[in-house]
Amino acid sequence: MSFYMPRVVVIGGGVIGCAIAERLSLERHHVTLLERDQLGGRASGAAAGELSPLSGTAQAEAQAQKSLKMFPDLIERIEKDSAMNVEYHVQRGLLAAFTQDEAADLQANGGRWLDADESRKAEPALTSDIVGASLLEHAHLTPPRFVRALARAAVAHGAEIHEGMPASGFDITGREIARVVTPSASFDADWVVIAAGPWSGEVAAGAGVSIDVRPQRGQLAALDPSGLILTHSIFWASGYLVPKGDGTIIAGGTEEDSGFDDRPTAEGIASLLELAKRLVPSLAGAALQRVWAGLRPVTPDGQPIVATVGLPNLIIATGHHRKGILLAPLAATTVSSIINR
Ligand SMILES: Cc1cc2nc3c(=O)[nH]c(=O)nc-3n(C[C@H](O)[C@H](O)[C@H](O)COP(=O)(O)OP(=O)(O)OC[C@H]3O[C@@H](n4cnc5c(N)ncnc54)[C@H](O)[C@@H]3O)c2cc1C
């Protein structure tokens, strides 16, 4: 006996679209993923790769923790199915406090508290200006590899992936999308998932559906610290320093309203270098290796949208803001549960 498995067209080959394609193809759905440019070519390839559940609200933190727990199994599976290494590591981080108020907030959130001396003993390069730091366990990976591995694993499970193929319209029959149209081909669909990052609103508008998602620019700088070794990621307010496996330290990340302009700017990079020097003064002598930027998808309330919207067979999966890499496994299982219910 054979069961009919739905044909799912996923629009967008960032981390969210690729995680959804991997999950659905593993479940034997017929998956076609359409990417306008190249896989991971936008925010998903630009991200720092931090998997830190720290968040502004308890609800967001619970979601982030849930997704973080999915990583070990997911990484094991996609590394096997893609024959790639995504450089996933569990690591310790320090959440620095410069004032007693910041320290009180961090101590109220639990985690092991280190006073200034203990913090500097853990990470000797850390500035002596801090009053202390909270120790946390988190993980990180290399985002462009993660996106590629998800896509390769999806293909290994039978998914079709087309790069350089933008979704340009929809054929709608009754109240459902019957086909996704591109300039060179069209694809029959039982379900359509729009995971086009900050372009999701523009794509959904083609199906007559309105969603409110906008781009927010984030900039990063990679520093070559010439001999300095950090053994922890260091977080403070909205910025961070992340030591990577290649010996560089990534300083991130600005939050700017710049429309769809994803070029790094003098002012943005200057603010990151200030942050780096403030946290680790000896980084003043580091060589600036690379700067880049990406556009995070953001909704008005800052929360992701992963739900059917407007049409019964249209799922929107976007708005993952600063945590799209971390939240990708959760987005994929949520889409799967909508389609399988
Ligand atoms: C500087 C920076 C640092 C970050 N660091 C982290 C981090 O450390 N940890 C973390 O968890 N998150 C981080 N993020 C956030 C994370 O990168 C995003 O939340 C995530 O990448 C969003 O993924 P996405 O797939 O929704 O969007 P995108 O990566 O933007 O992918 C959407 C894709 O859709 C494609 N597309 C658009 N229109 C169409 C169309 N018509 N047809 C077909 N395809 C289309 C685009 O070309 C694009 O490839 C960071 C973001 C930035 C900018």
The ligand as a Gaussian input file, in Angstrom:
#p B3LYP/6-31G(d) Opt

LIG

0 1
 C       25.240000      40.092000      11.268000
 C       24.299000      38.994000      11.691000
 C       24.674000      38.085000      12.681000
 C       23.797000      37.065000      13.076000
 N       24.215000      36.162000      13.995000
 C       23.385000      35.165000      14.376000
 C       23.820000      34.174000      15.295000
 O       24.960000      34.210000      15.742000
 N       22.952000      33.196000      15.671000
 C       21.675000      33.138000      15.171000
 O       20.916000      32.243000      15.558000
 N       21.239000      34.056000      14.268000
 C       22.055000      35.056000      13.863000
 N       21.633000      35.999000      12.959000
 C       20.234000      35.945000      12.486000
 C       20.079000      34.940000      11.354000
 O       21.133000      35.114000      10.429000
 C       18.730000      35.151000      10.656000
 O       17.681000      35.160000      11.599000
 C       18.489000      34.006000       9.650000
 O       19.605000      33.851000       8.805000
 C       17.253000      34.250000       8.813000
 O       17.183000      33.174000       7.916000
 P       16.123000      33.140000       6.744000
 O       16.281000      31.850000       6.067000
 O       14.781000      33.501000       7.316000
 O       16.504000      34.392000       5.817000
 P       17.665000      34.604000       4.722000
 O       18.963000      34.089000       5.160000
 O       17.555000      36.047000       4.334000
 O       17.180000      33.694000       3.518000
 C       16.088000      34.042000       2.717000
 C       16.407000      33.599000       1.305000
 O       15.245000      33.822000       0.499000
 C       15.723000      34.143000      -0.794000
 N       14.639000      34.790000      -1.563000
 C       14.141000      36.035000      -1.444000
 N       13.175000      36.245000      -2.327000
 C       13.030000      35.085000      -3.029000
 C       12.177000      34.670000      -4.086000
 N       11.261000      35.480000      -4.654000
 N       12.304000      33.398000      -4.562000
 C       13.232000      32.535000      -4.048000
 N       14.064000      32.901000      -3.055000
 C       13.959000      34.145000      -2.533000
 C       16.920000      35.055000      -0.547000
 O       17.777000      35.118000      -1.673000
 C       17.547000      34.389000       0.663000
 O       18.591000      33.501000       0.301000
 C       22.496000      36.990000      12.507000
 C       22.128000      37.886000      11.500000
 C       23.017000      38.875000      11.072000
 C       22.607000      39.802000       9.963000

